[in-house]
Amino acid sequence: MSQQPGTNPYDPRPYPSYGQGGQYFGPPPDHPQATMVLILGILGLALCQVIAPFAWVIGGRVRKEIAASQGAIGGSQMVTIGWVLGIVGSCFLMLGLLFVIVYIVIFAIAIGASA
């Protein structure tokens, strides 16, 4: 059996190489802002819906950067989850603002009718 020197026939890493000269193995590194988008999405949905549009906008930009890298940058799943949570949180924000506006209008009508 002929084998090239320096290769391991039992190497379980099925990932293609990336980086300069093919020196690295494994999945590509995550985008530097992938975790931030996920955290903004979670916080925007759970605690403060004012943060949700930021997760939506930043997540959209980061998703485009990951797609343009053609596999050199990872973290697409985290960014997509944060992006979707940002969209849902933004919808909750709009519904909350609509509820407040309707409440103020009904309150103003009730005060005007009683006078």
C-alpha positions as CSV (number, residue, x, y, z in Angstrom):
1,M,0.0,0.0,0.0
2,S,1.5,3.3,-1.0
3,Q,0.8,6.3,1.2
4,Q,1.9,9.9,0.9
5,P,4.2,10.9,3.8
6,G,2.5,13.0,6.4
7,T,-1.1,11.8,5.7
8,N,-3.2,9.9,8.2
9,P,-5.5,7.3,6.6
10,Y,-7.6,7.1,9.8
11,D,-8.3,10.9,9.9
12,P,-12.0,11.2,10.8
13,R,-12.3,14.8,9.8
14,P,-14.5,14.9,6.7
15,Y,-14.5,18.6,6.3
16,P,-12.7,20.2,3.4
17,S,-9.8,22.5,4.2
18,Y,-10.1,26.2,4.3
19,G,-7.7,29.1,4.8
20,Q,-4.5,29.9,3.0
21,G,-2.7,26.9,1.6
22,G,-5.3,24.5,3.0
23,Q,-3.6,24.4,6.5
24,Y,-6.8,24.3,8.6
25,F,-9.4,21.6,8.9
26,G,-12.8,21.6,10.3
27,P,-15.8,23.9,10.1
28,P,-15.2,27.5,9.2
29,P,-15.1,30.1,12.0
30,D,-18.3,31.8,12.9
31,H,-18.9,35.4,11.8
32,P,-17.8,37.8,14.6
33,Q,-21.3,39.3,14.9
34,A,-23.2,36.0,14.8
35,T,-23.5,35.7,18.6
36,M,-24.5,39.3,19.0
37,V,-27.4,38.9,16.5
38,L,-28.6,35.8,18.3
39,I,-28.5,37.6,21.7
40,L,-30.2,40.7,20.3
41,G,-32.9,38.5,18.8
42,I,-33.5,36.7,22.1
43,L,-33.6,39.9,24.2
44,G,-35.7,41.6,21.6
45,L,-38.3,38.9,21.8
46,A,-38.2,38.2,25.5
47,L,-37.5,41.4,27.3
48,C,-37.4,44.6,25.3
49,Q,-39.0,44.7,21.9
50,V,-37.2,48.0,21.0
51,I,-34.0,45.9,20.5
52,A,-35.7,43.6,18.0
53,P,-35.4,45.8,14.9
54,F,-31.7,46.0,15.5
55,A,-31.4,42.2,15.4
56,W,-33.5,42.2,12.2
57,V,-31.3,44.8,10.4
58,I,-27.9,43.6,11.6
59,G,-28.9,40.0,11.1
60,G,-29.9,40.7,7.5
61,R,-26.5,42.3,6.8
62,V,-24.6,39.5,8.4
63,R,-26.6,36.9,6.5
64,K,-25.5,38.6,3.3
65,E,-21.9,38.7,4.3
66,I,-21.9,34.9,5.2
67,A,-23.5,34.1,1.9
68,A,-21.0,36.2,0.0
69,S,-18.1,34.4,1.7
70,Q,-18.9,31.1,-0.1
71,G,-18.3,28.9,3.0
72,A,-15.3,30.7,4.4
73,I,-17.4,32.2,7.3
74,G,-19.8,30.1,9.4
75,G,-22.5,30.9,11.9
76,S,-25.3,31.0,9.5
77,Q,-27.7,29.1,11.7
78,M,-27.2,31.4,14.7
79,V,-27.6,34.5,12.6
80,T,-30.8,33.2,10.9
81,I,-32.3,32.3,14.3
82,G,-31.5,35.8,15.7
83,W,-32.8,37.4,12.5
84,V,-36.2,35.6,12.7
85,L,-36.5,36.4,16.4
86,G,-35.8,40.0,15.5
87,I,-38.7,39.9,12.9
88,V,-41.0,38.3,15.4
89,G,-40.0,40.8,18.2
90,S,-40.5,43.7,15.7
91,C,-44.0,42.4,15.0
92,F,-44.8,42.3,18.7
93,L,-43.5,45.9,19.0
94,M,-45.8,47.1,16.2
95,L,-48.8,45.3,17.8
96,G,-47.9,46.9,21.2
97,L,-47.7,50.3,19.6
98,L,-51.0,49.8,17.8
99,F,-52.6,48.7,21.1
100,V,-51.4,51.8,22.8
101,I,-52.7,54.1,20.0
102,V,-56.1,52.4,20.1
103,Y,-56.2,52.7,23.9
104,I,-55.4,56.4,23.8
105,V,-58.1,57.0,21.1
106,I,-60.7,55.1,23.0
107,F,-59.8,56.9,26.2
108,A,-60.0,60.3,24.4
109,I,-63.4,59.4,23.0
110,A,-64.6,58.3,26.4
111,I,-63.5,61.6,28.0
112,G,-65.1,63.6,25.2
113,A,-68.4,61.7,25.5
114,S,-68.6,62.2,29.3
115,A,-68.1,66.0,29.1
